[in-house]
């Protein structure tokens, strides 16, 4: 298994540890970053992604109907059984992630985003400097920079450890630790929180770039 598959496996292992002993009431806790989903629903989605990918059910991949079907199909399934399904299917899935390039990194971005959604819901912060955070950020930062460029805004994203994404001569620069950056770029921060980040240049002009793919700024502040 390569680095991308291993990063996914690490997120999966941590999510399993967080959720495997939840009772039904705890599993029903709402997830602040995904207010229409509970912790149970997030786990259902994650297992459903793996099941759908291995079965070739990729029409509408990453769209709301695609993910809603995964959650709906497991609505009545106990979370322990969903975790067992995920554990059974995931090794084959994880072996595929490095060879498929950006799609593999996208899978890590998804699972690590939901790891921290679950952590926020359960009041269990941790693993903020994991390989999943850094690999996931690589995927979403590239998409953010590309979205900004399509609107005529040249942006560079920099982590506090000096990893950079985008043009080194960009007039707009966003700097932050990897965890805050990936949360910001996956719709887990409000516009007010985005404005308060560490910007050089006209950060306001770059705010529309936080809306791309399934992501858009959260309508409320999320404090983690």
Number of C-alpha atoms within 10 A of each C-alpha: 14 12 15 25 24 19 27 27 22 19 23 24 13 15 20 19 11 15 20 15 12 15 12 11 8 15 22 15 17 20 22 20 24 18 9 9 19 19 25 29 26 23 29 29 25 23 24 25 26 22 19 16 12 15 9 9 13 12 9 10 13 14 11 10 11 18 20 16 14 21 23 14 12 19 14 9 13 14 25 17 13 22 21 14 16 22 17 13 16 22 16 13 20 22 17 18 24 17 13 10 11 13 14 23 25 19 25 31 25 19 27 31 24 23 26 26 23 28 21 18 20 17 11 12 14 12 17 15 11 16 19 29 26 22 23 27 28 20 20 24 22 15 18 26 21 18 21 22 15 11 12 11 20 21 29 23 23 20 18 10 10 11 13 17 21 18 14 14 10 14 14 20 23 20 20 18 16 23 19 18 24 25 21 23 22 25 22 29 25 17 20 13 16 22 14 10 15 11 17 14 13 13 19 12 15 24 16 16 22 24 16 18 13 10 14 20 23 20 13 14 16 15 9 14
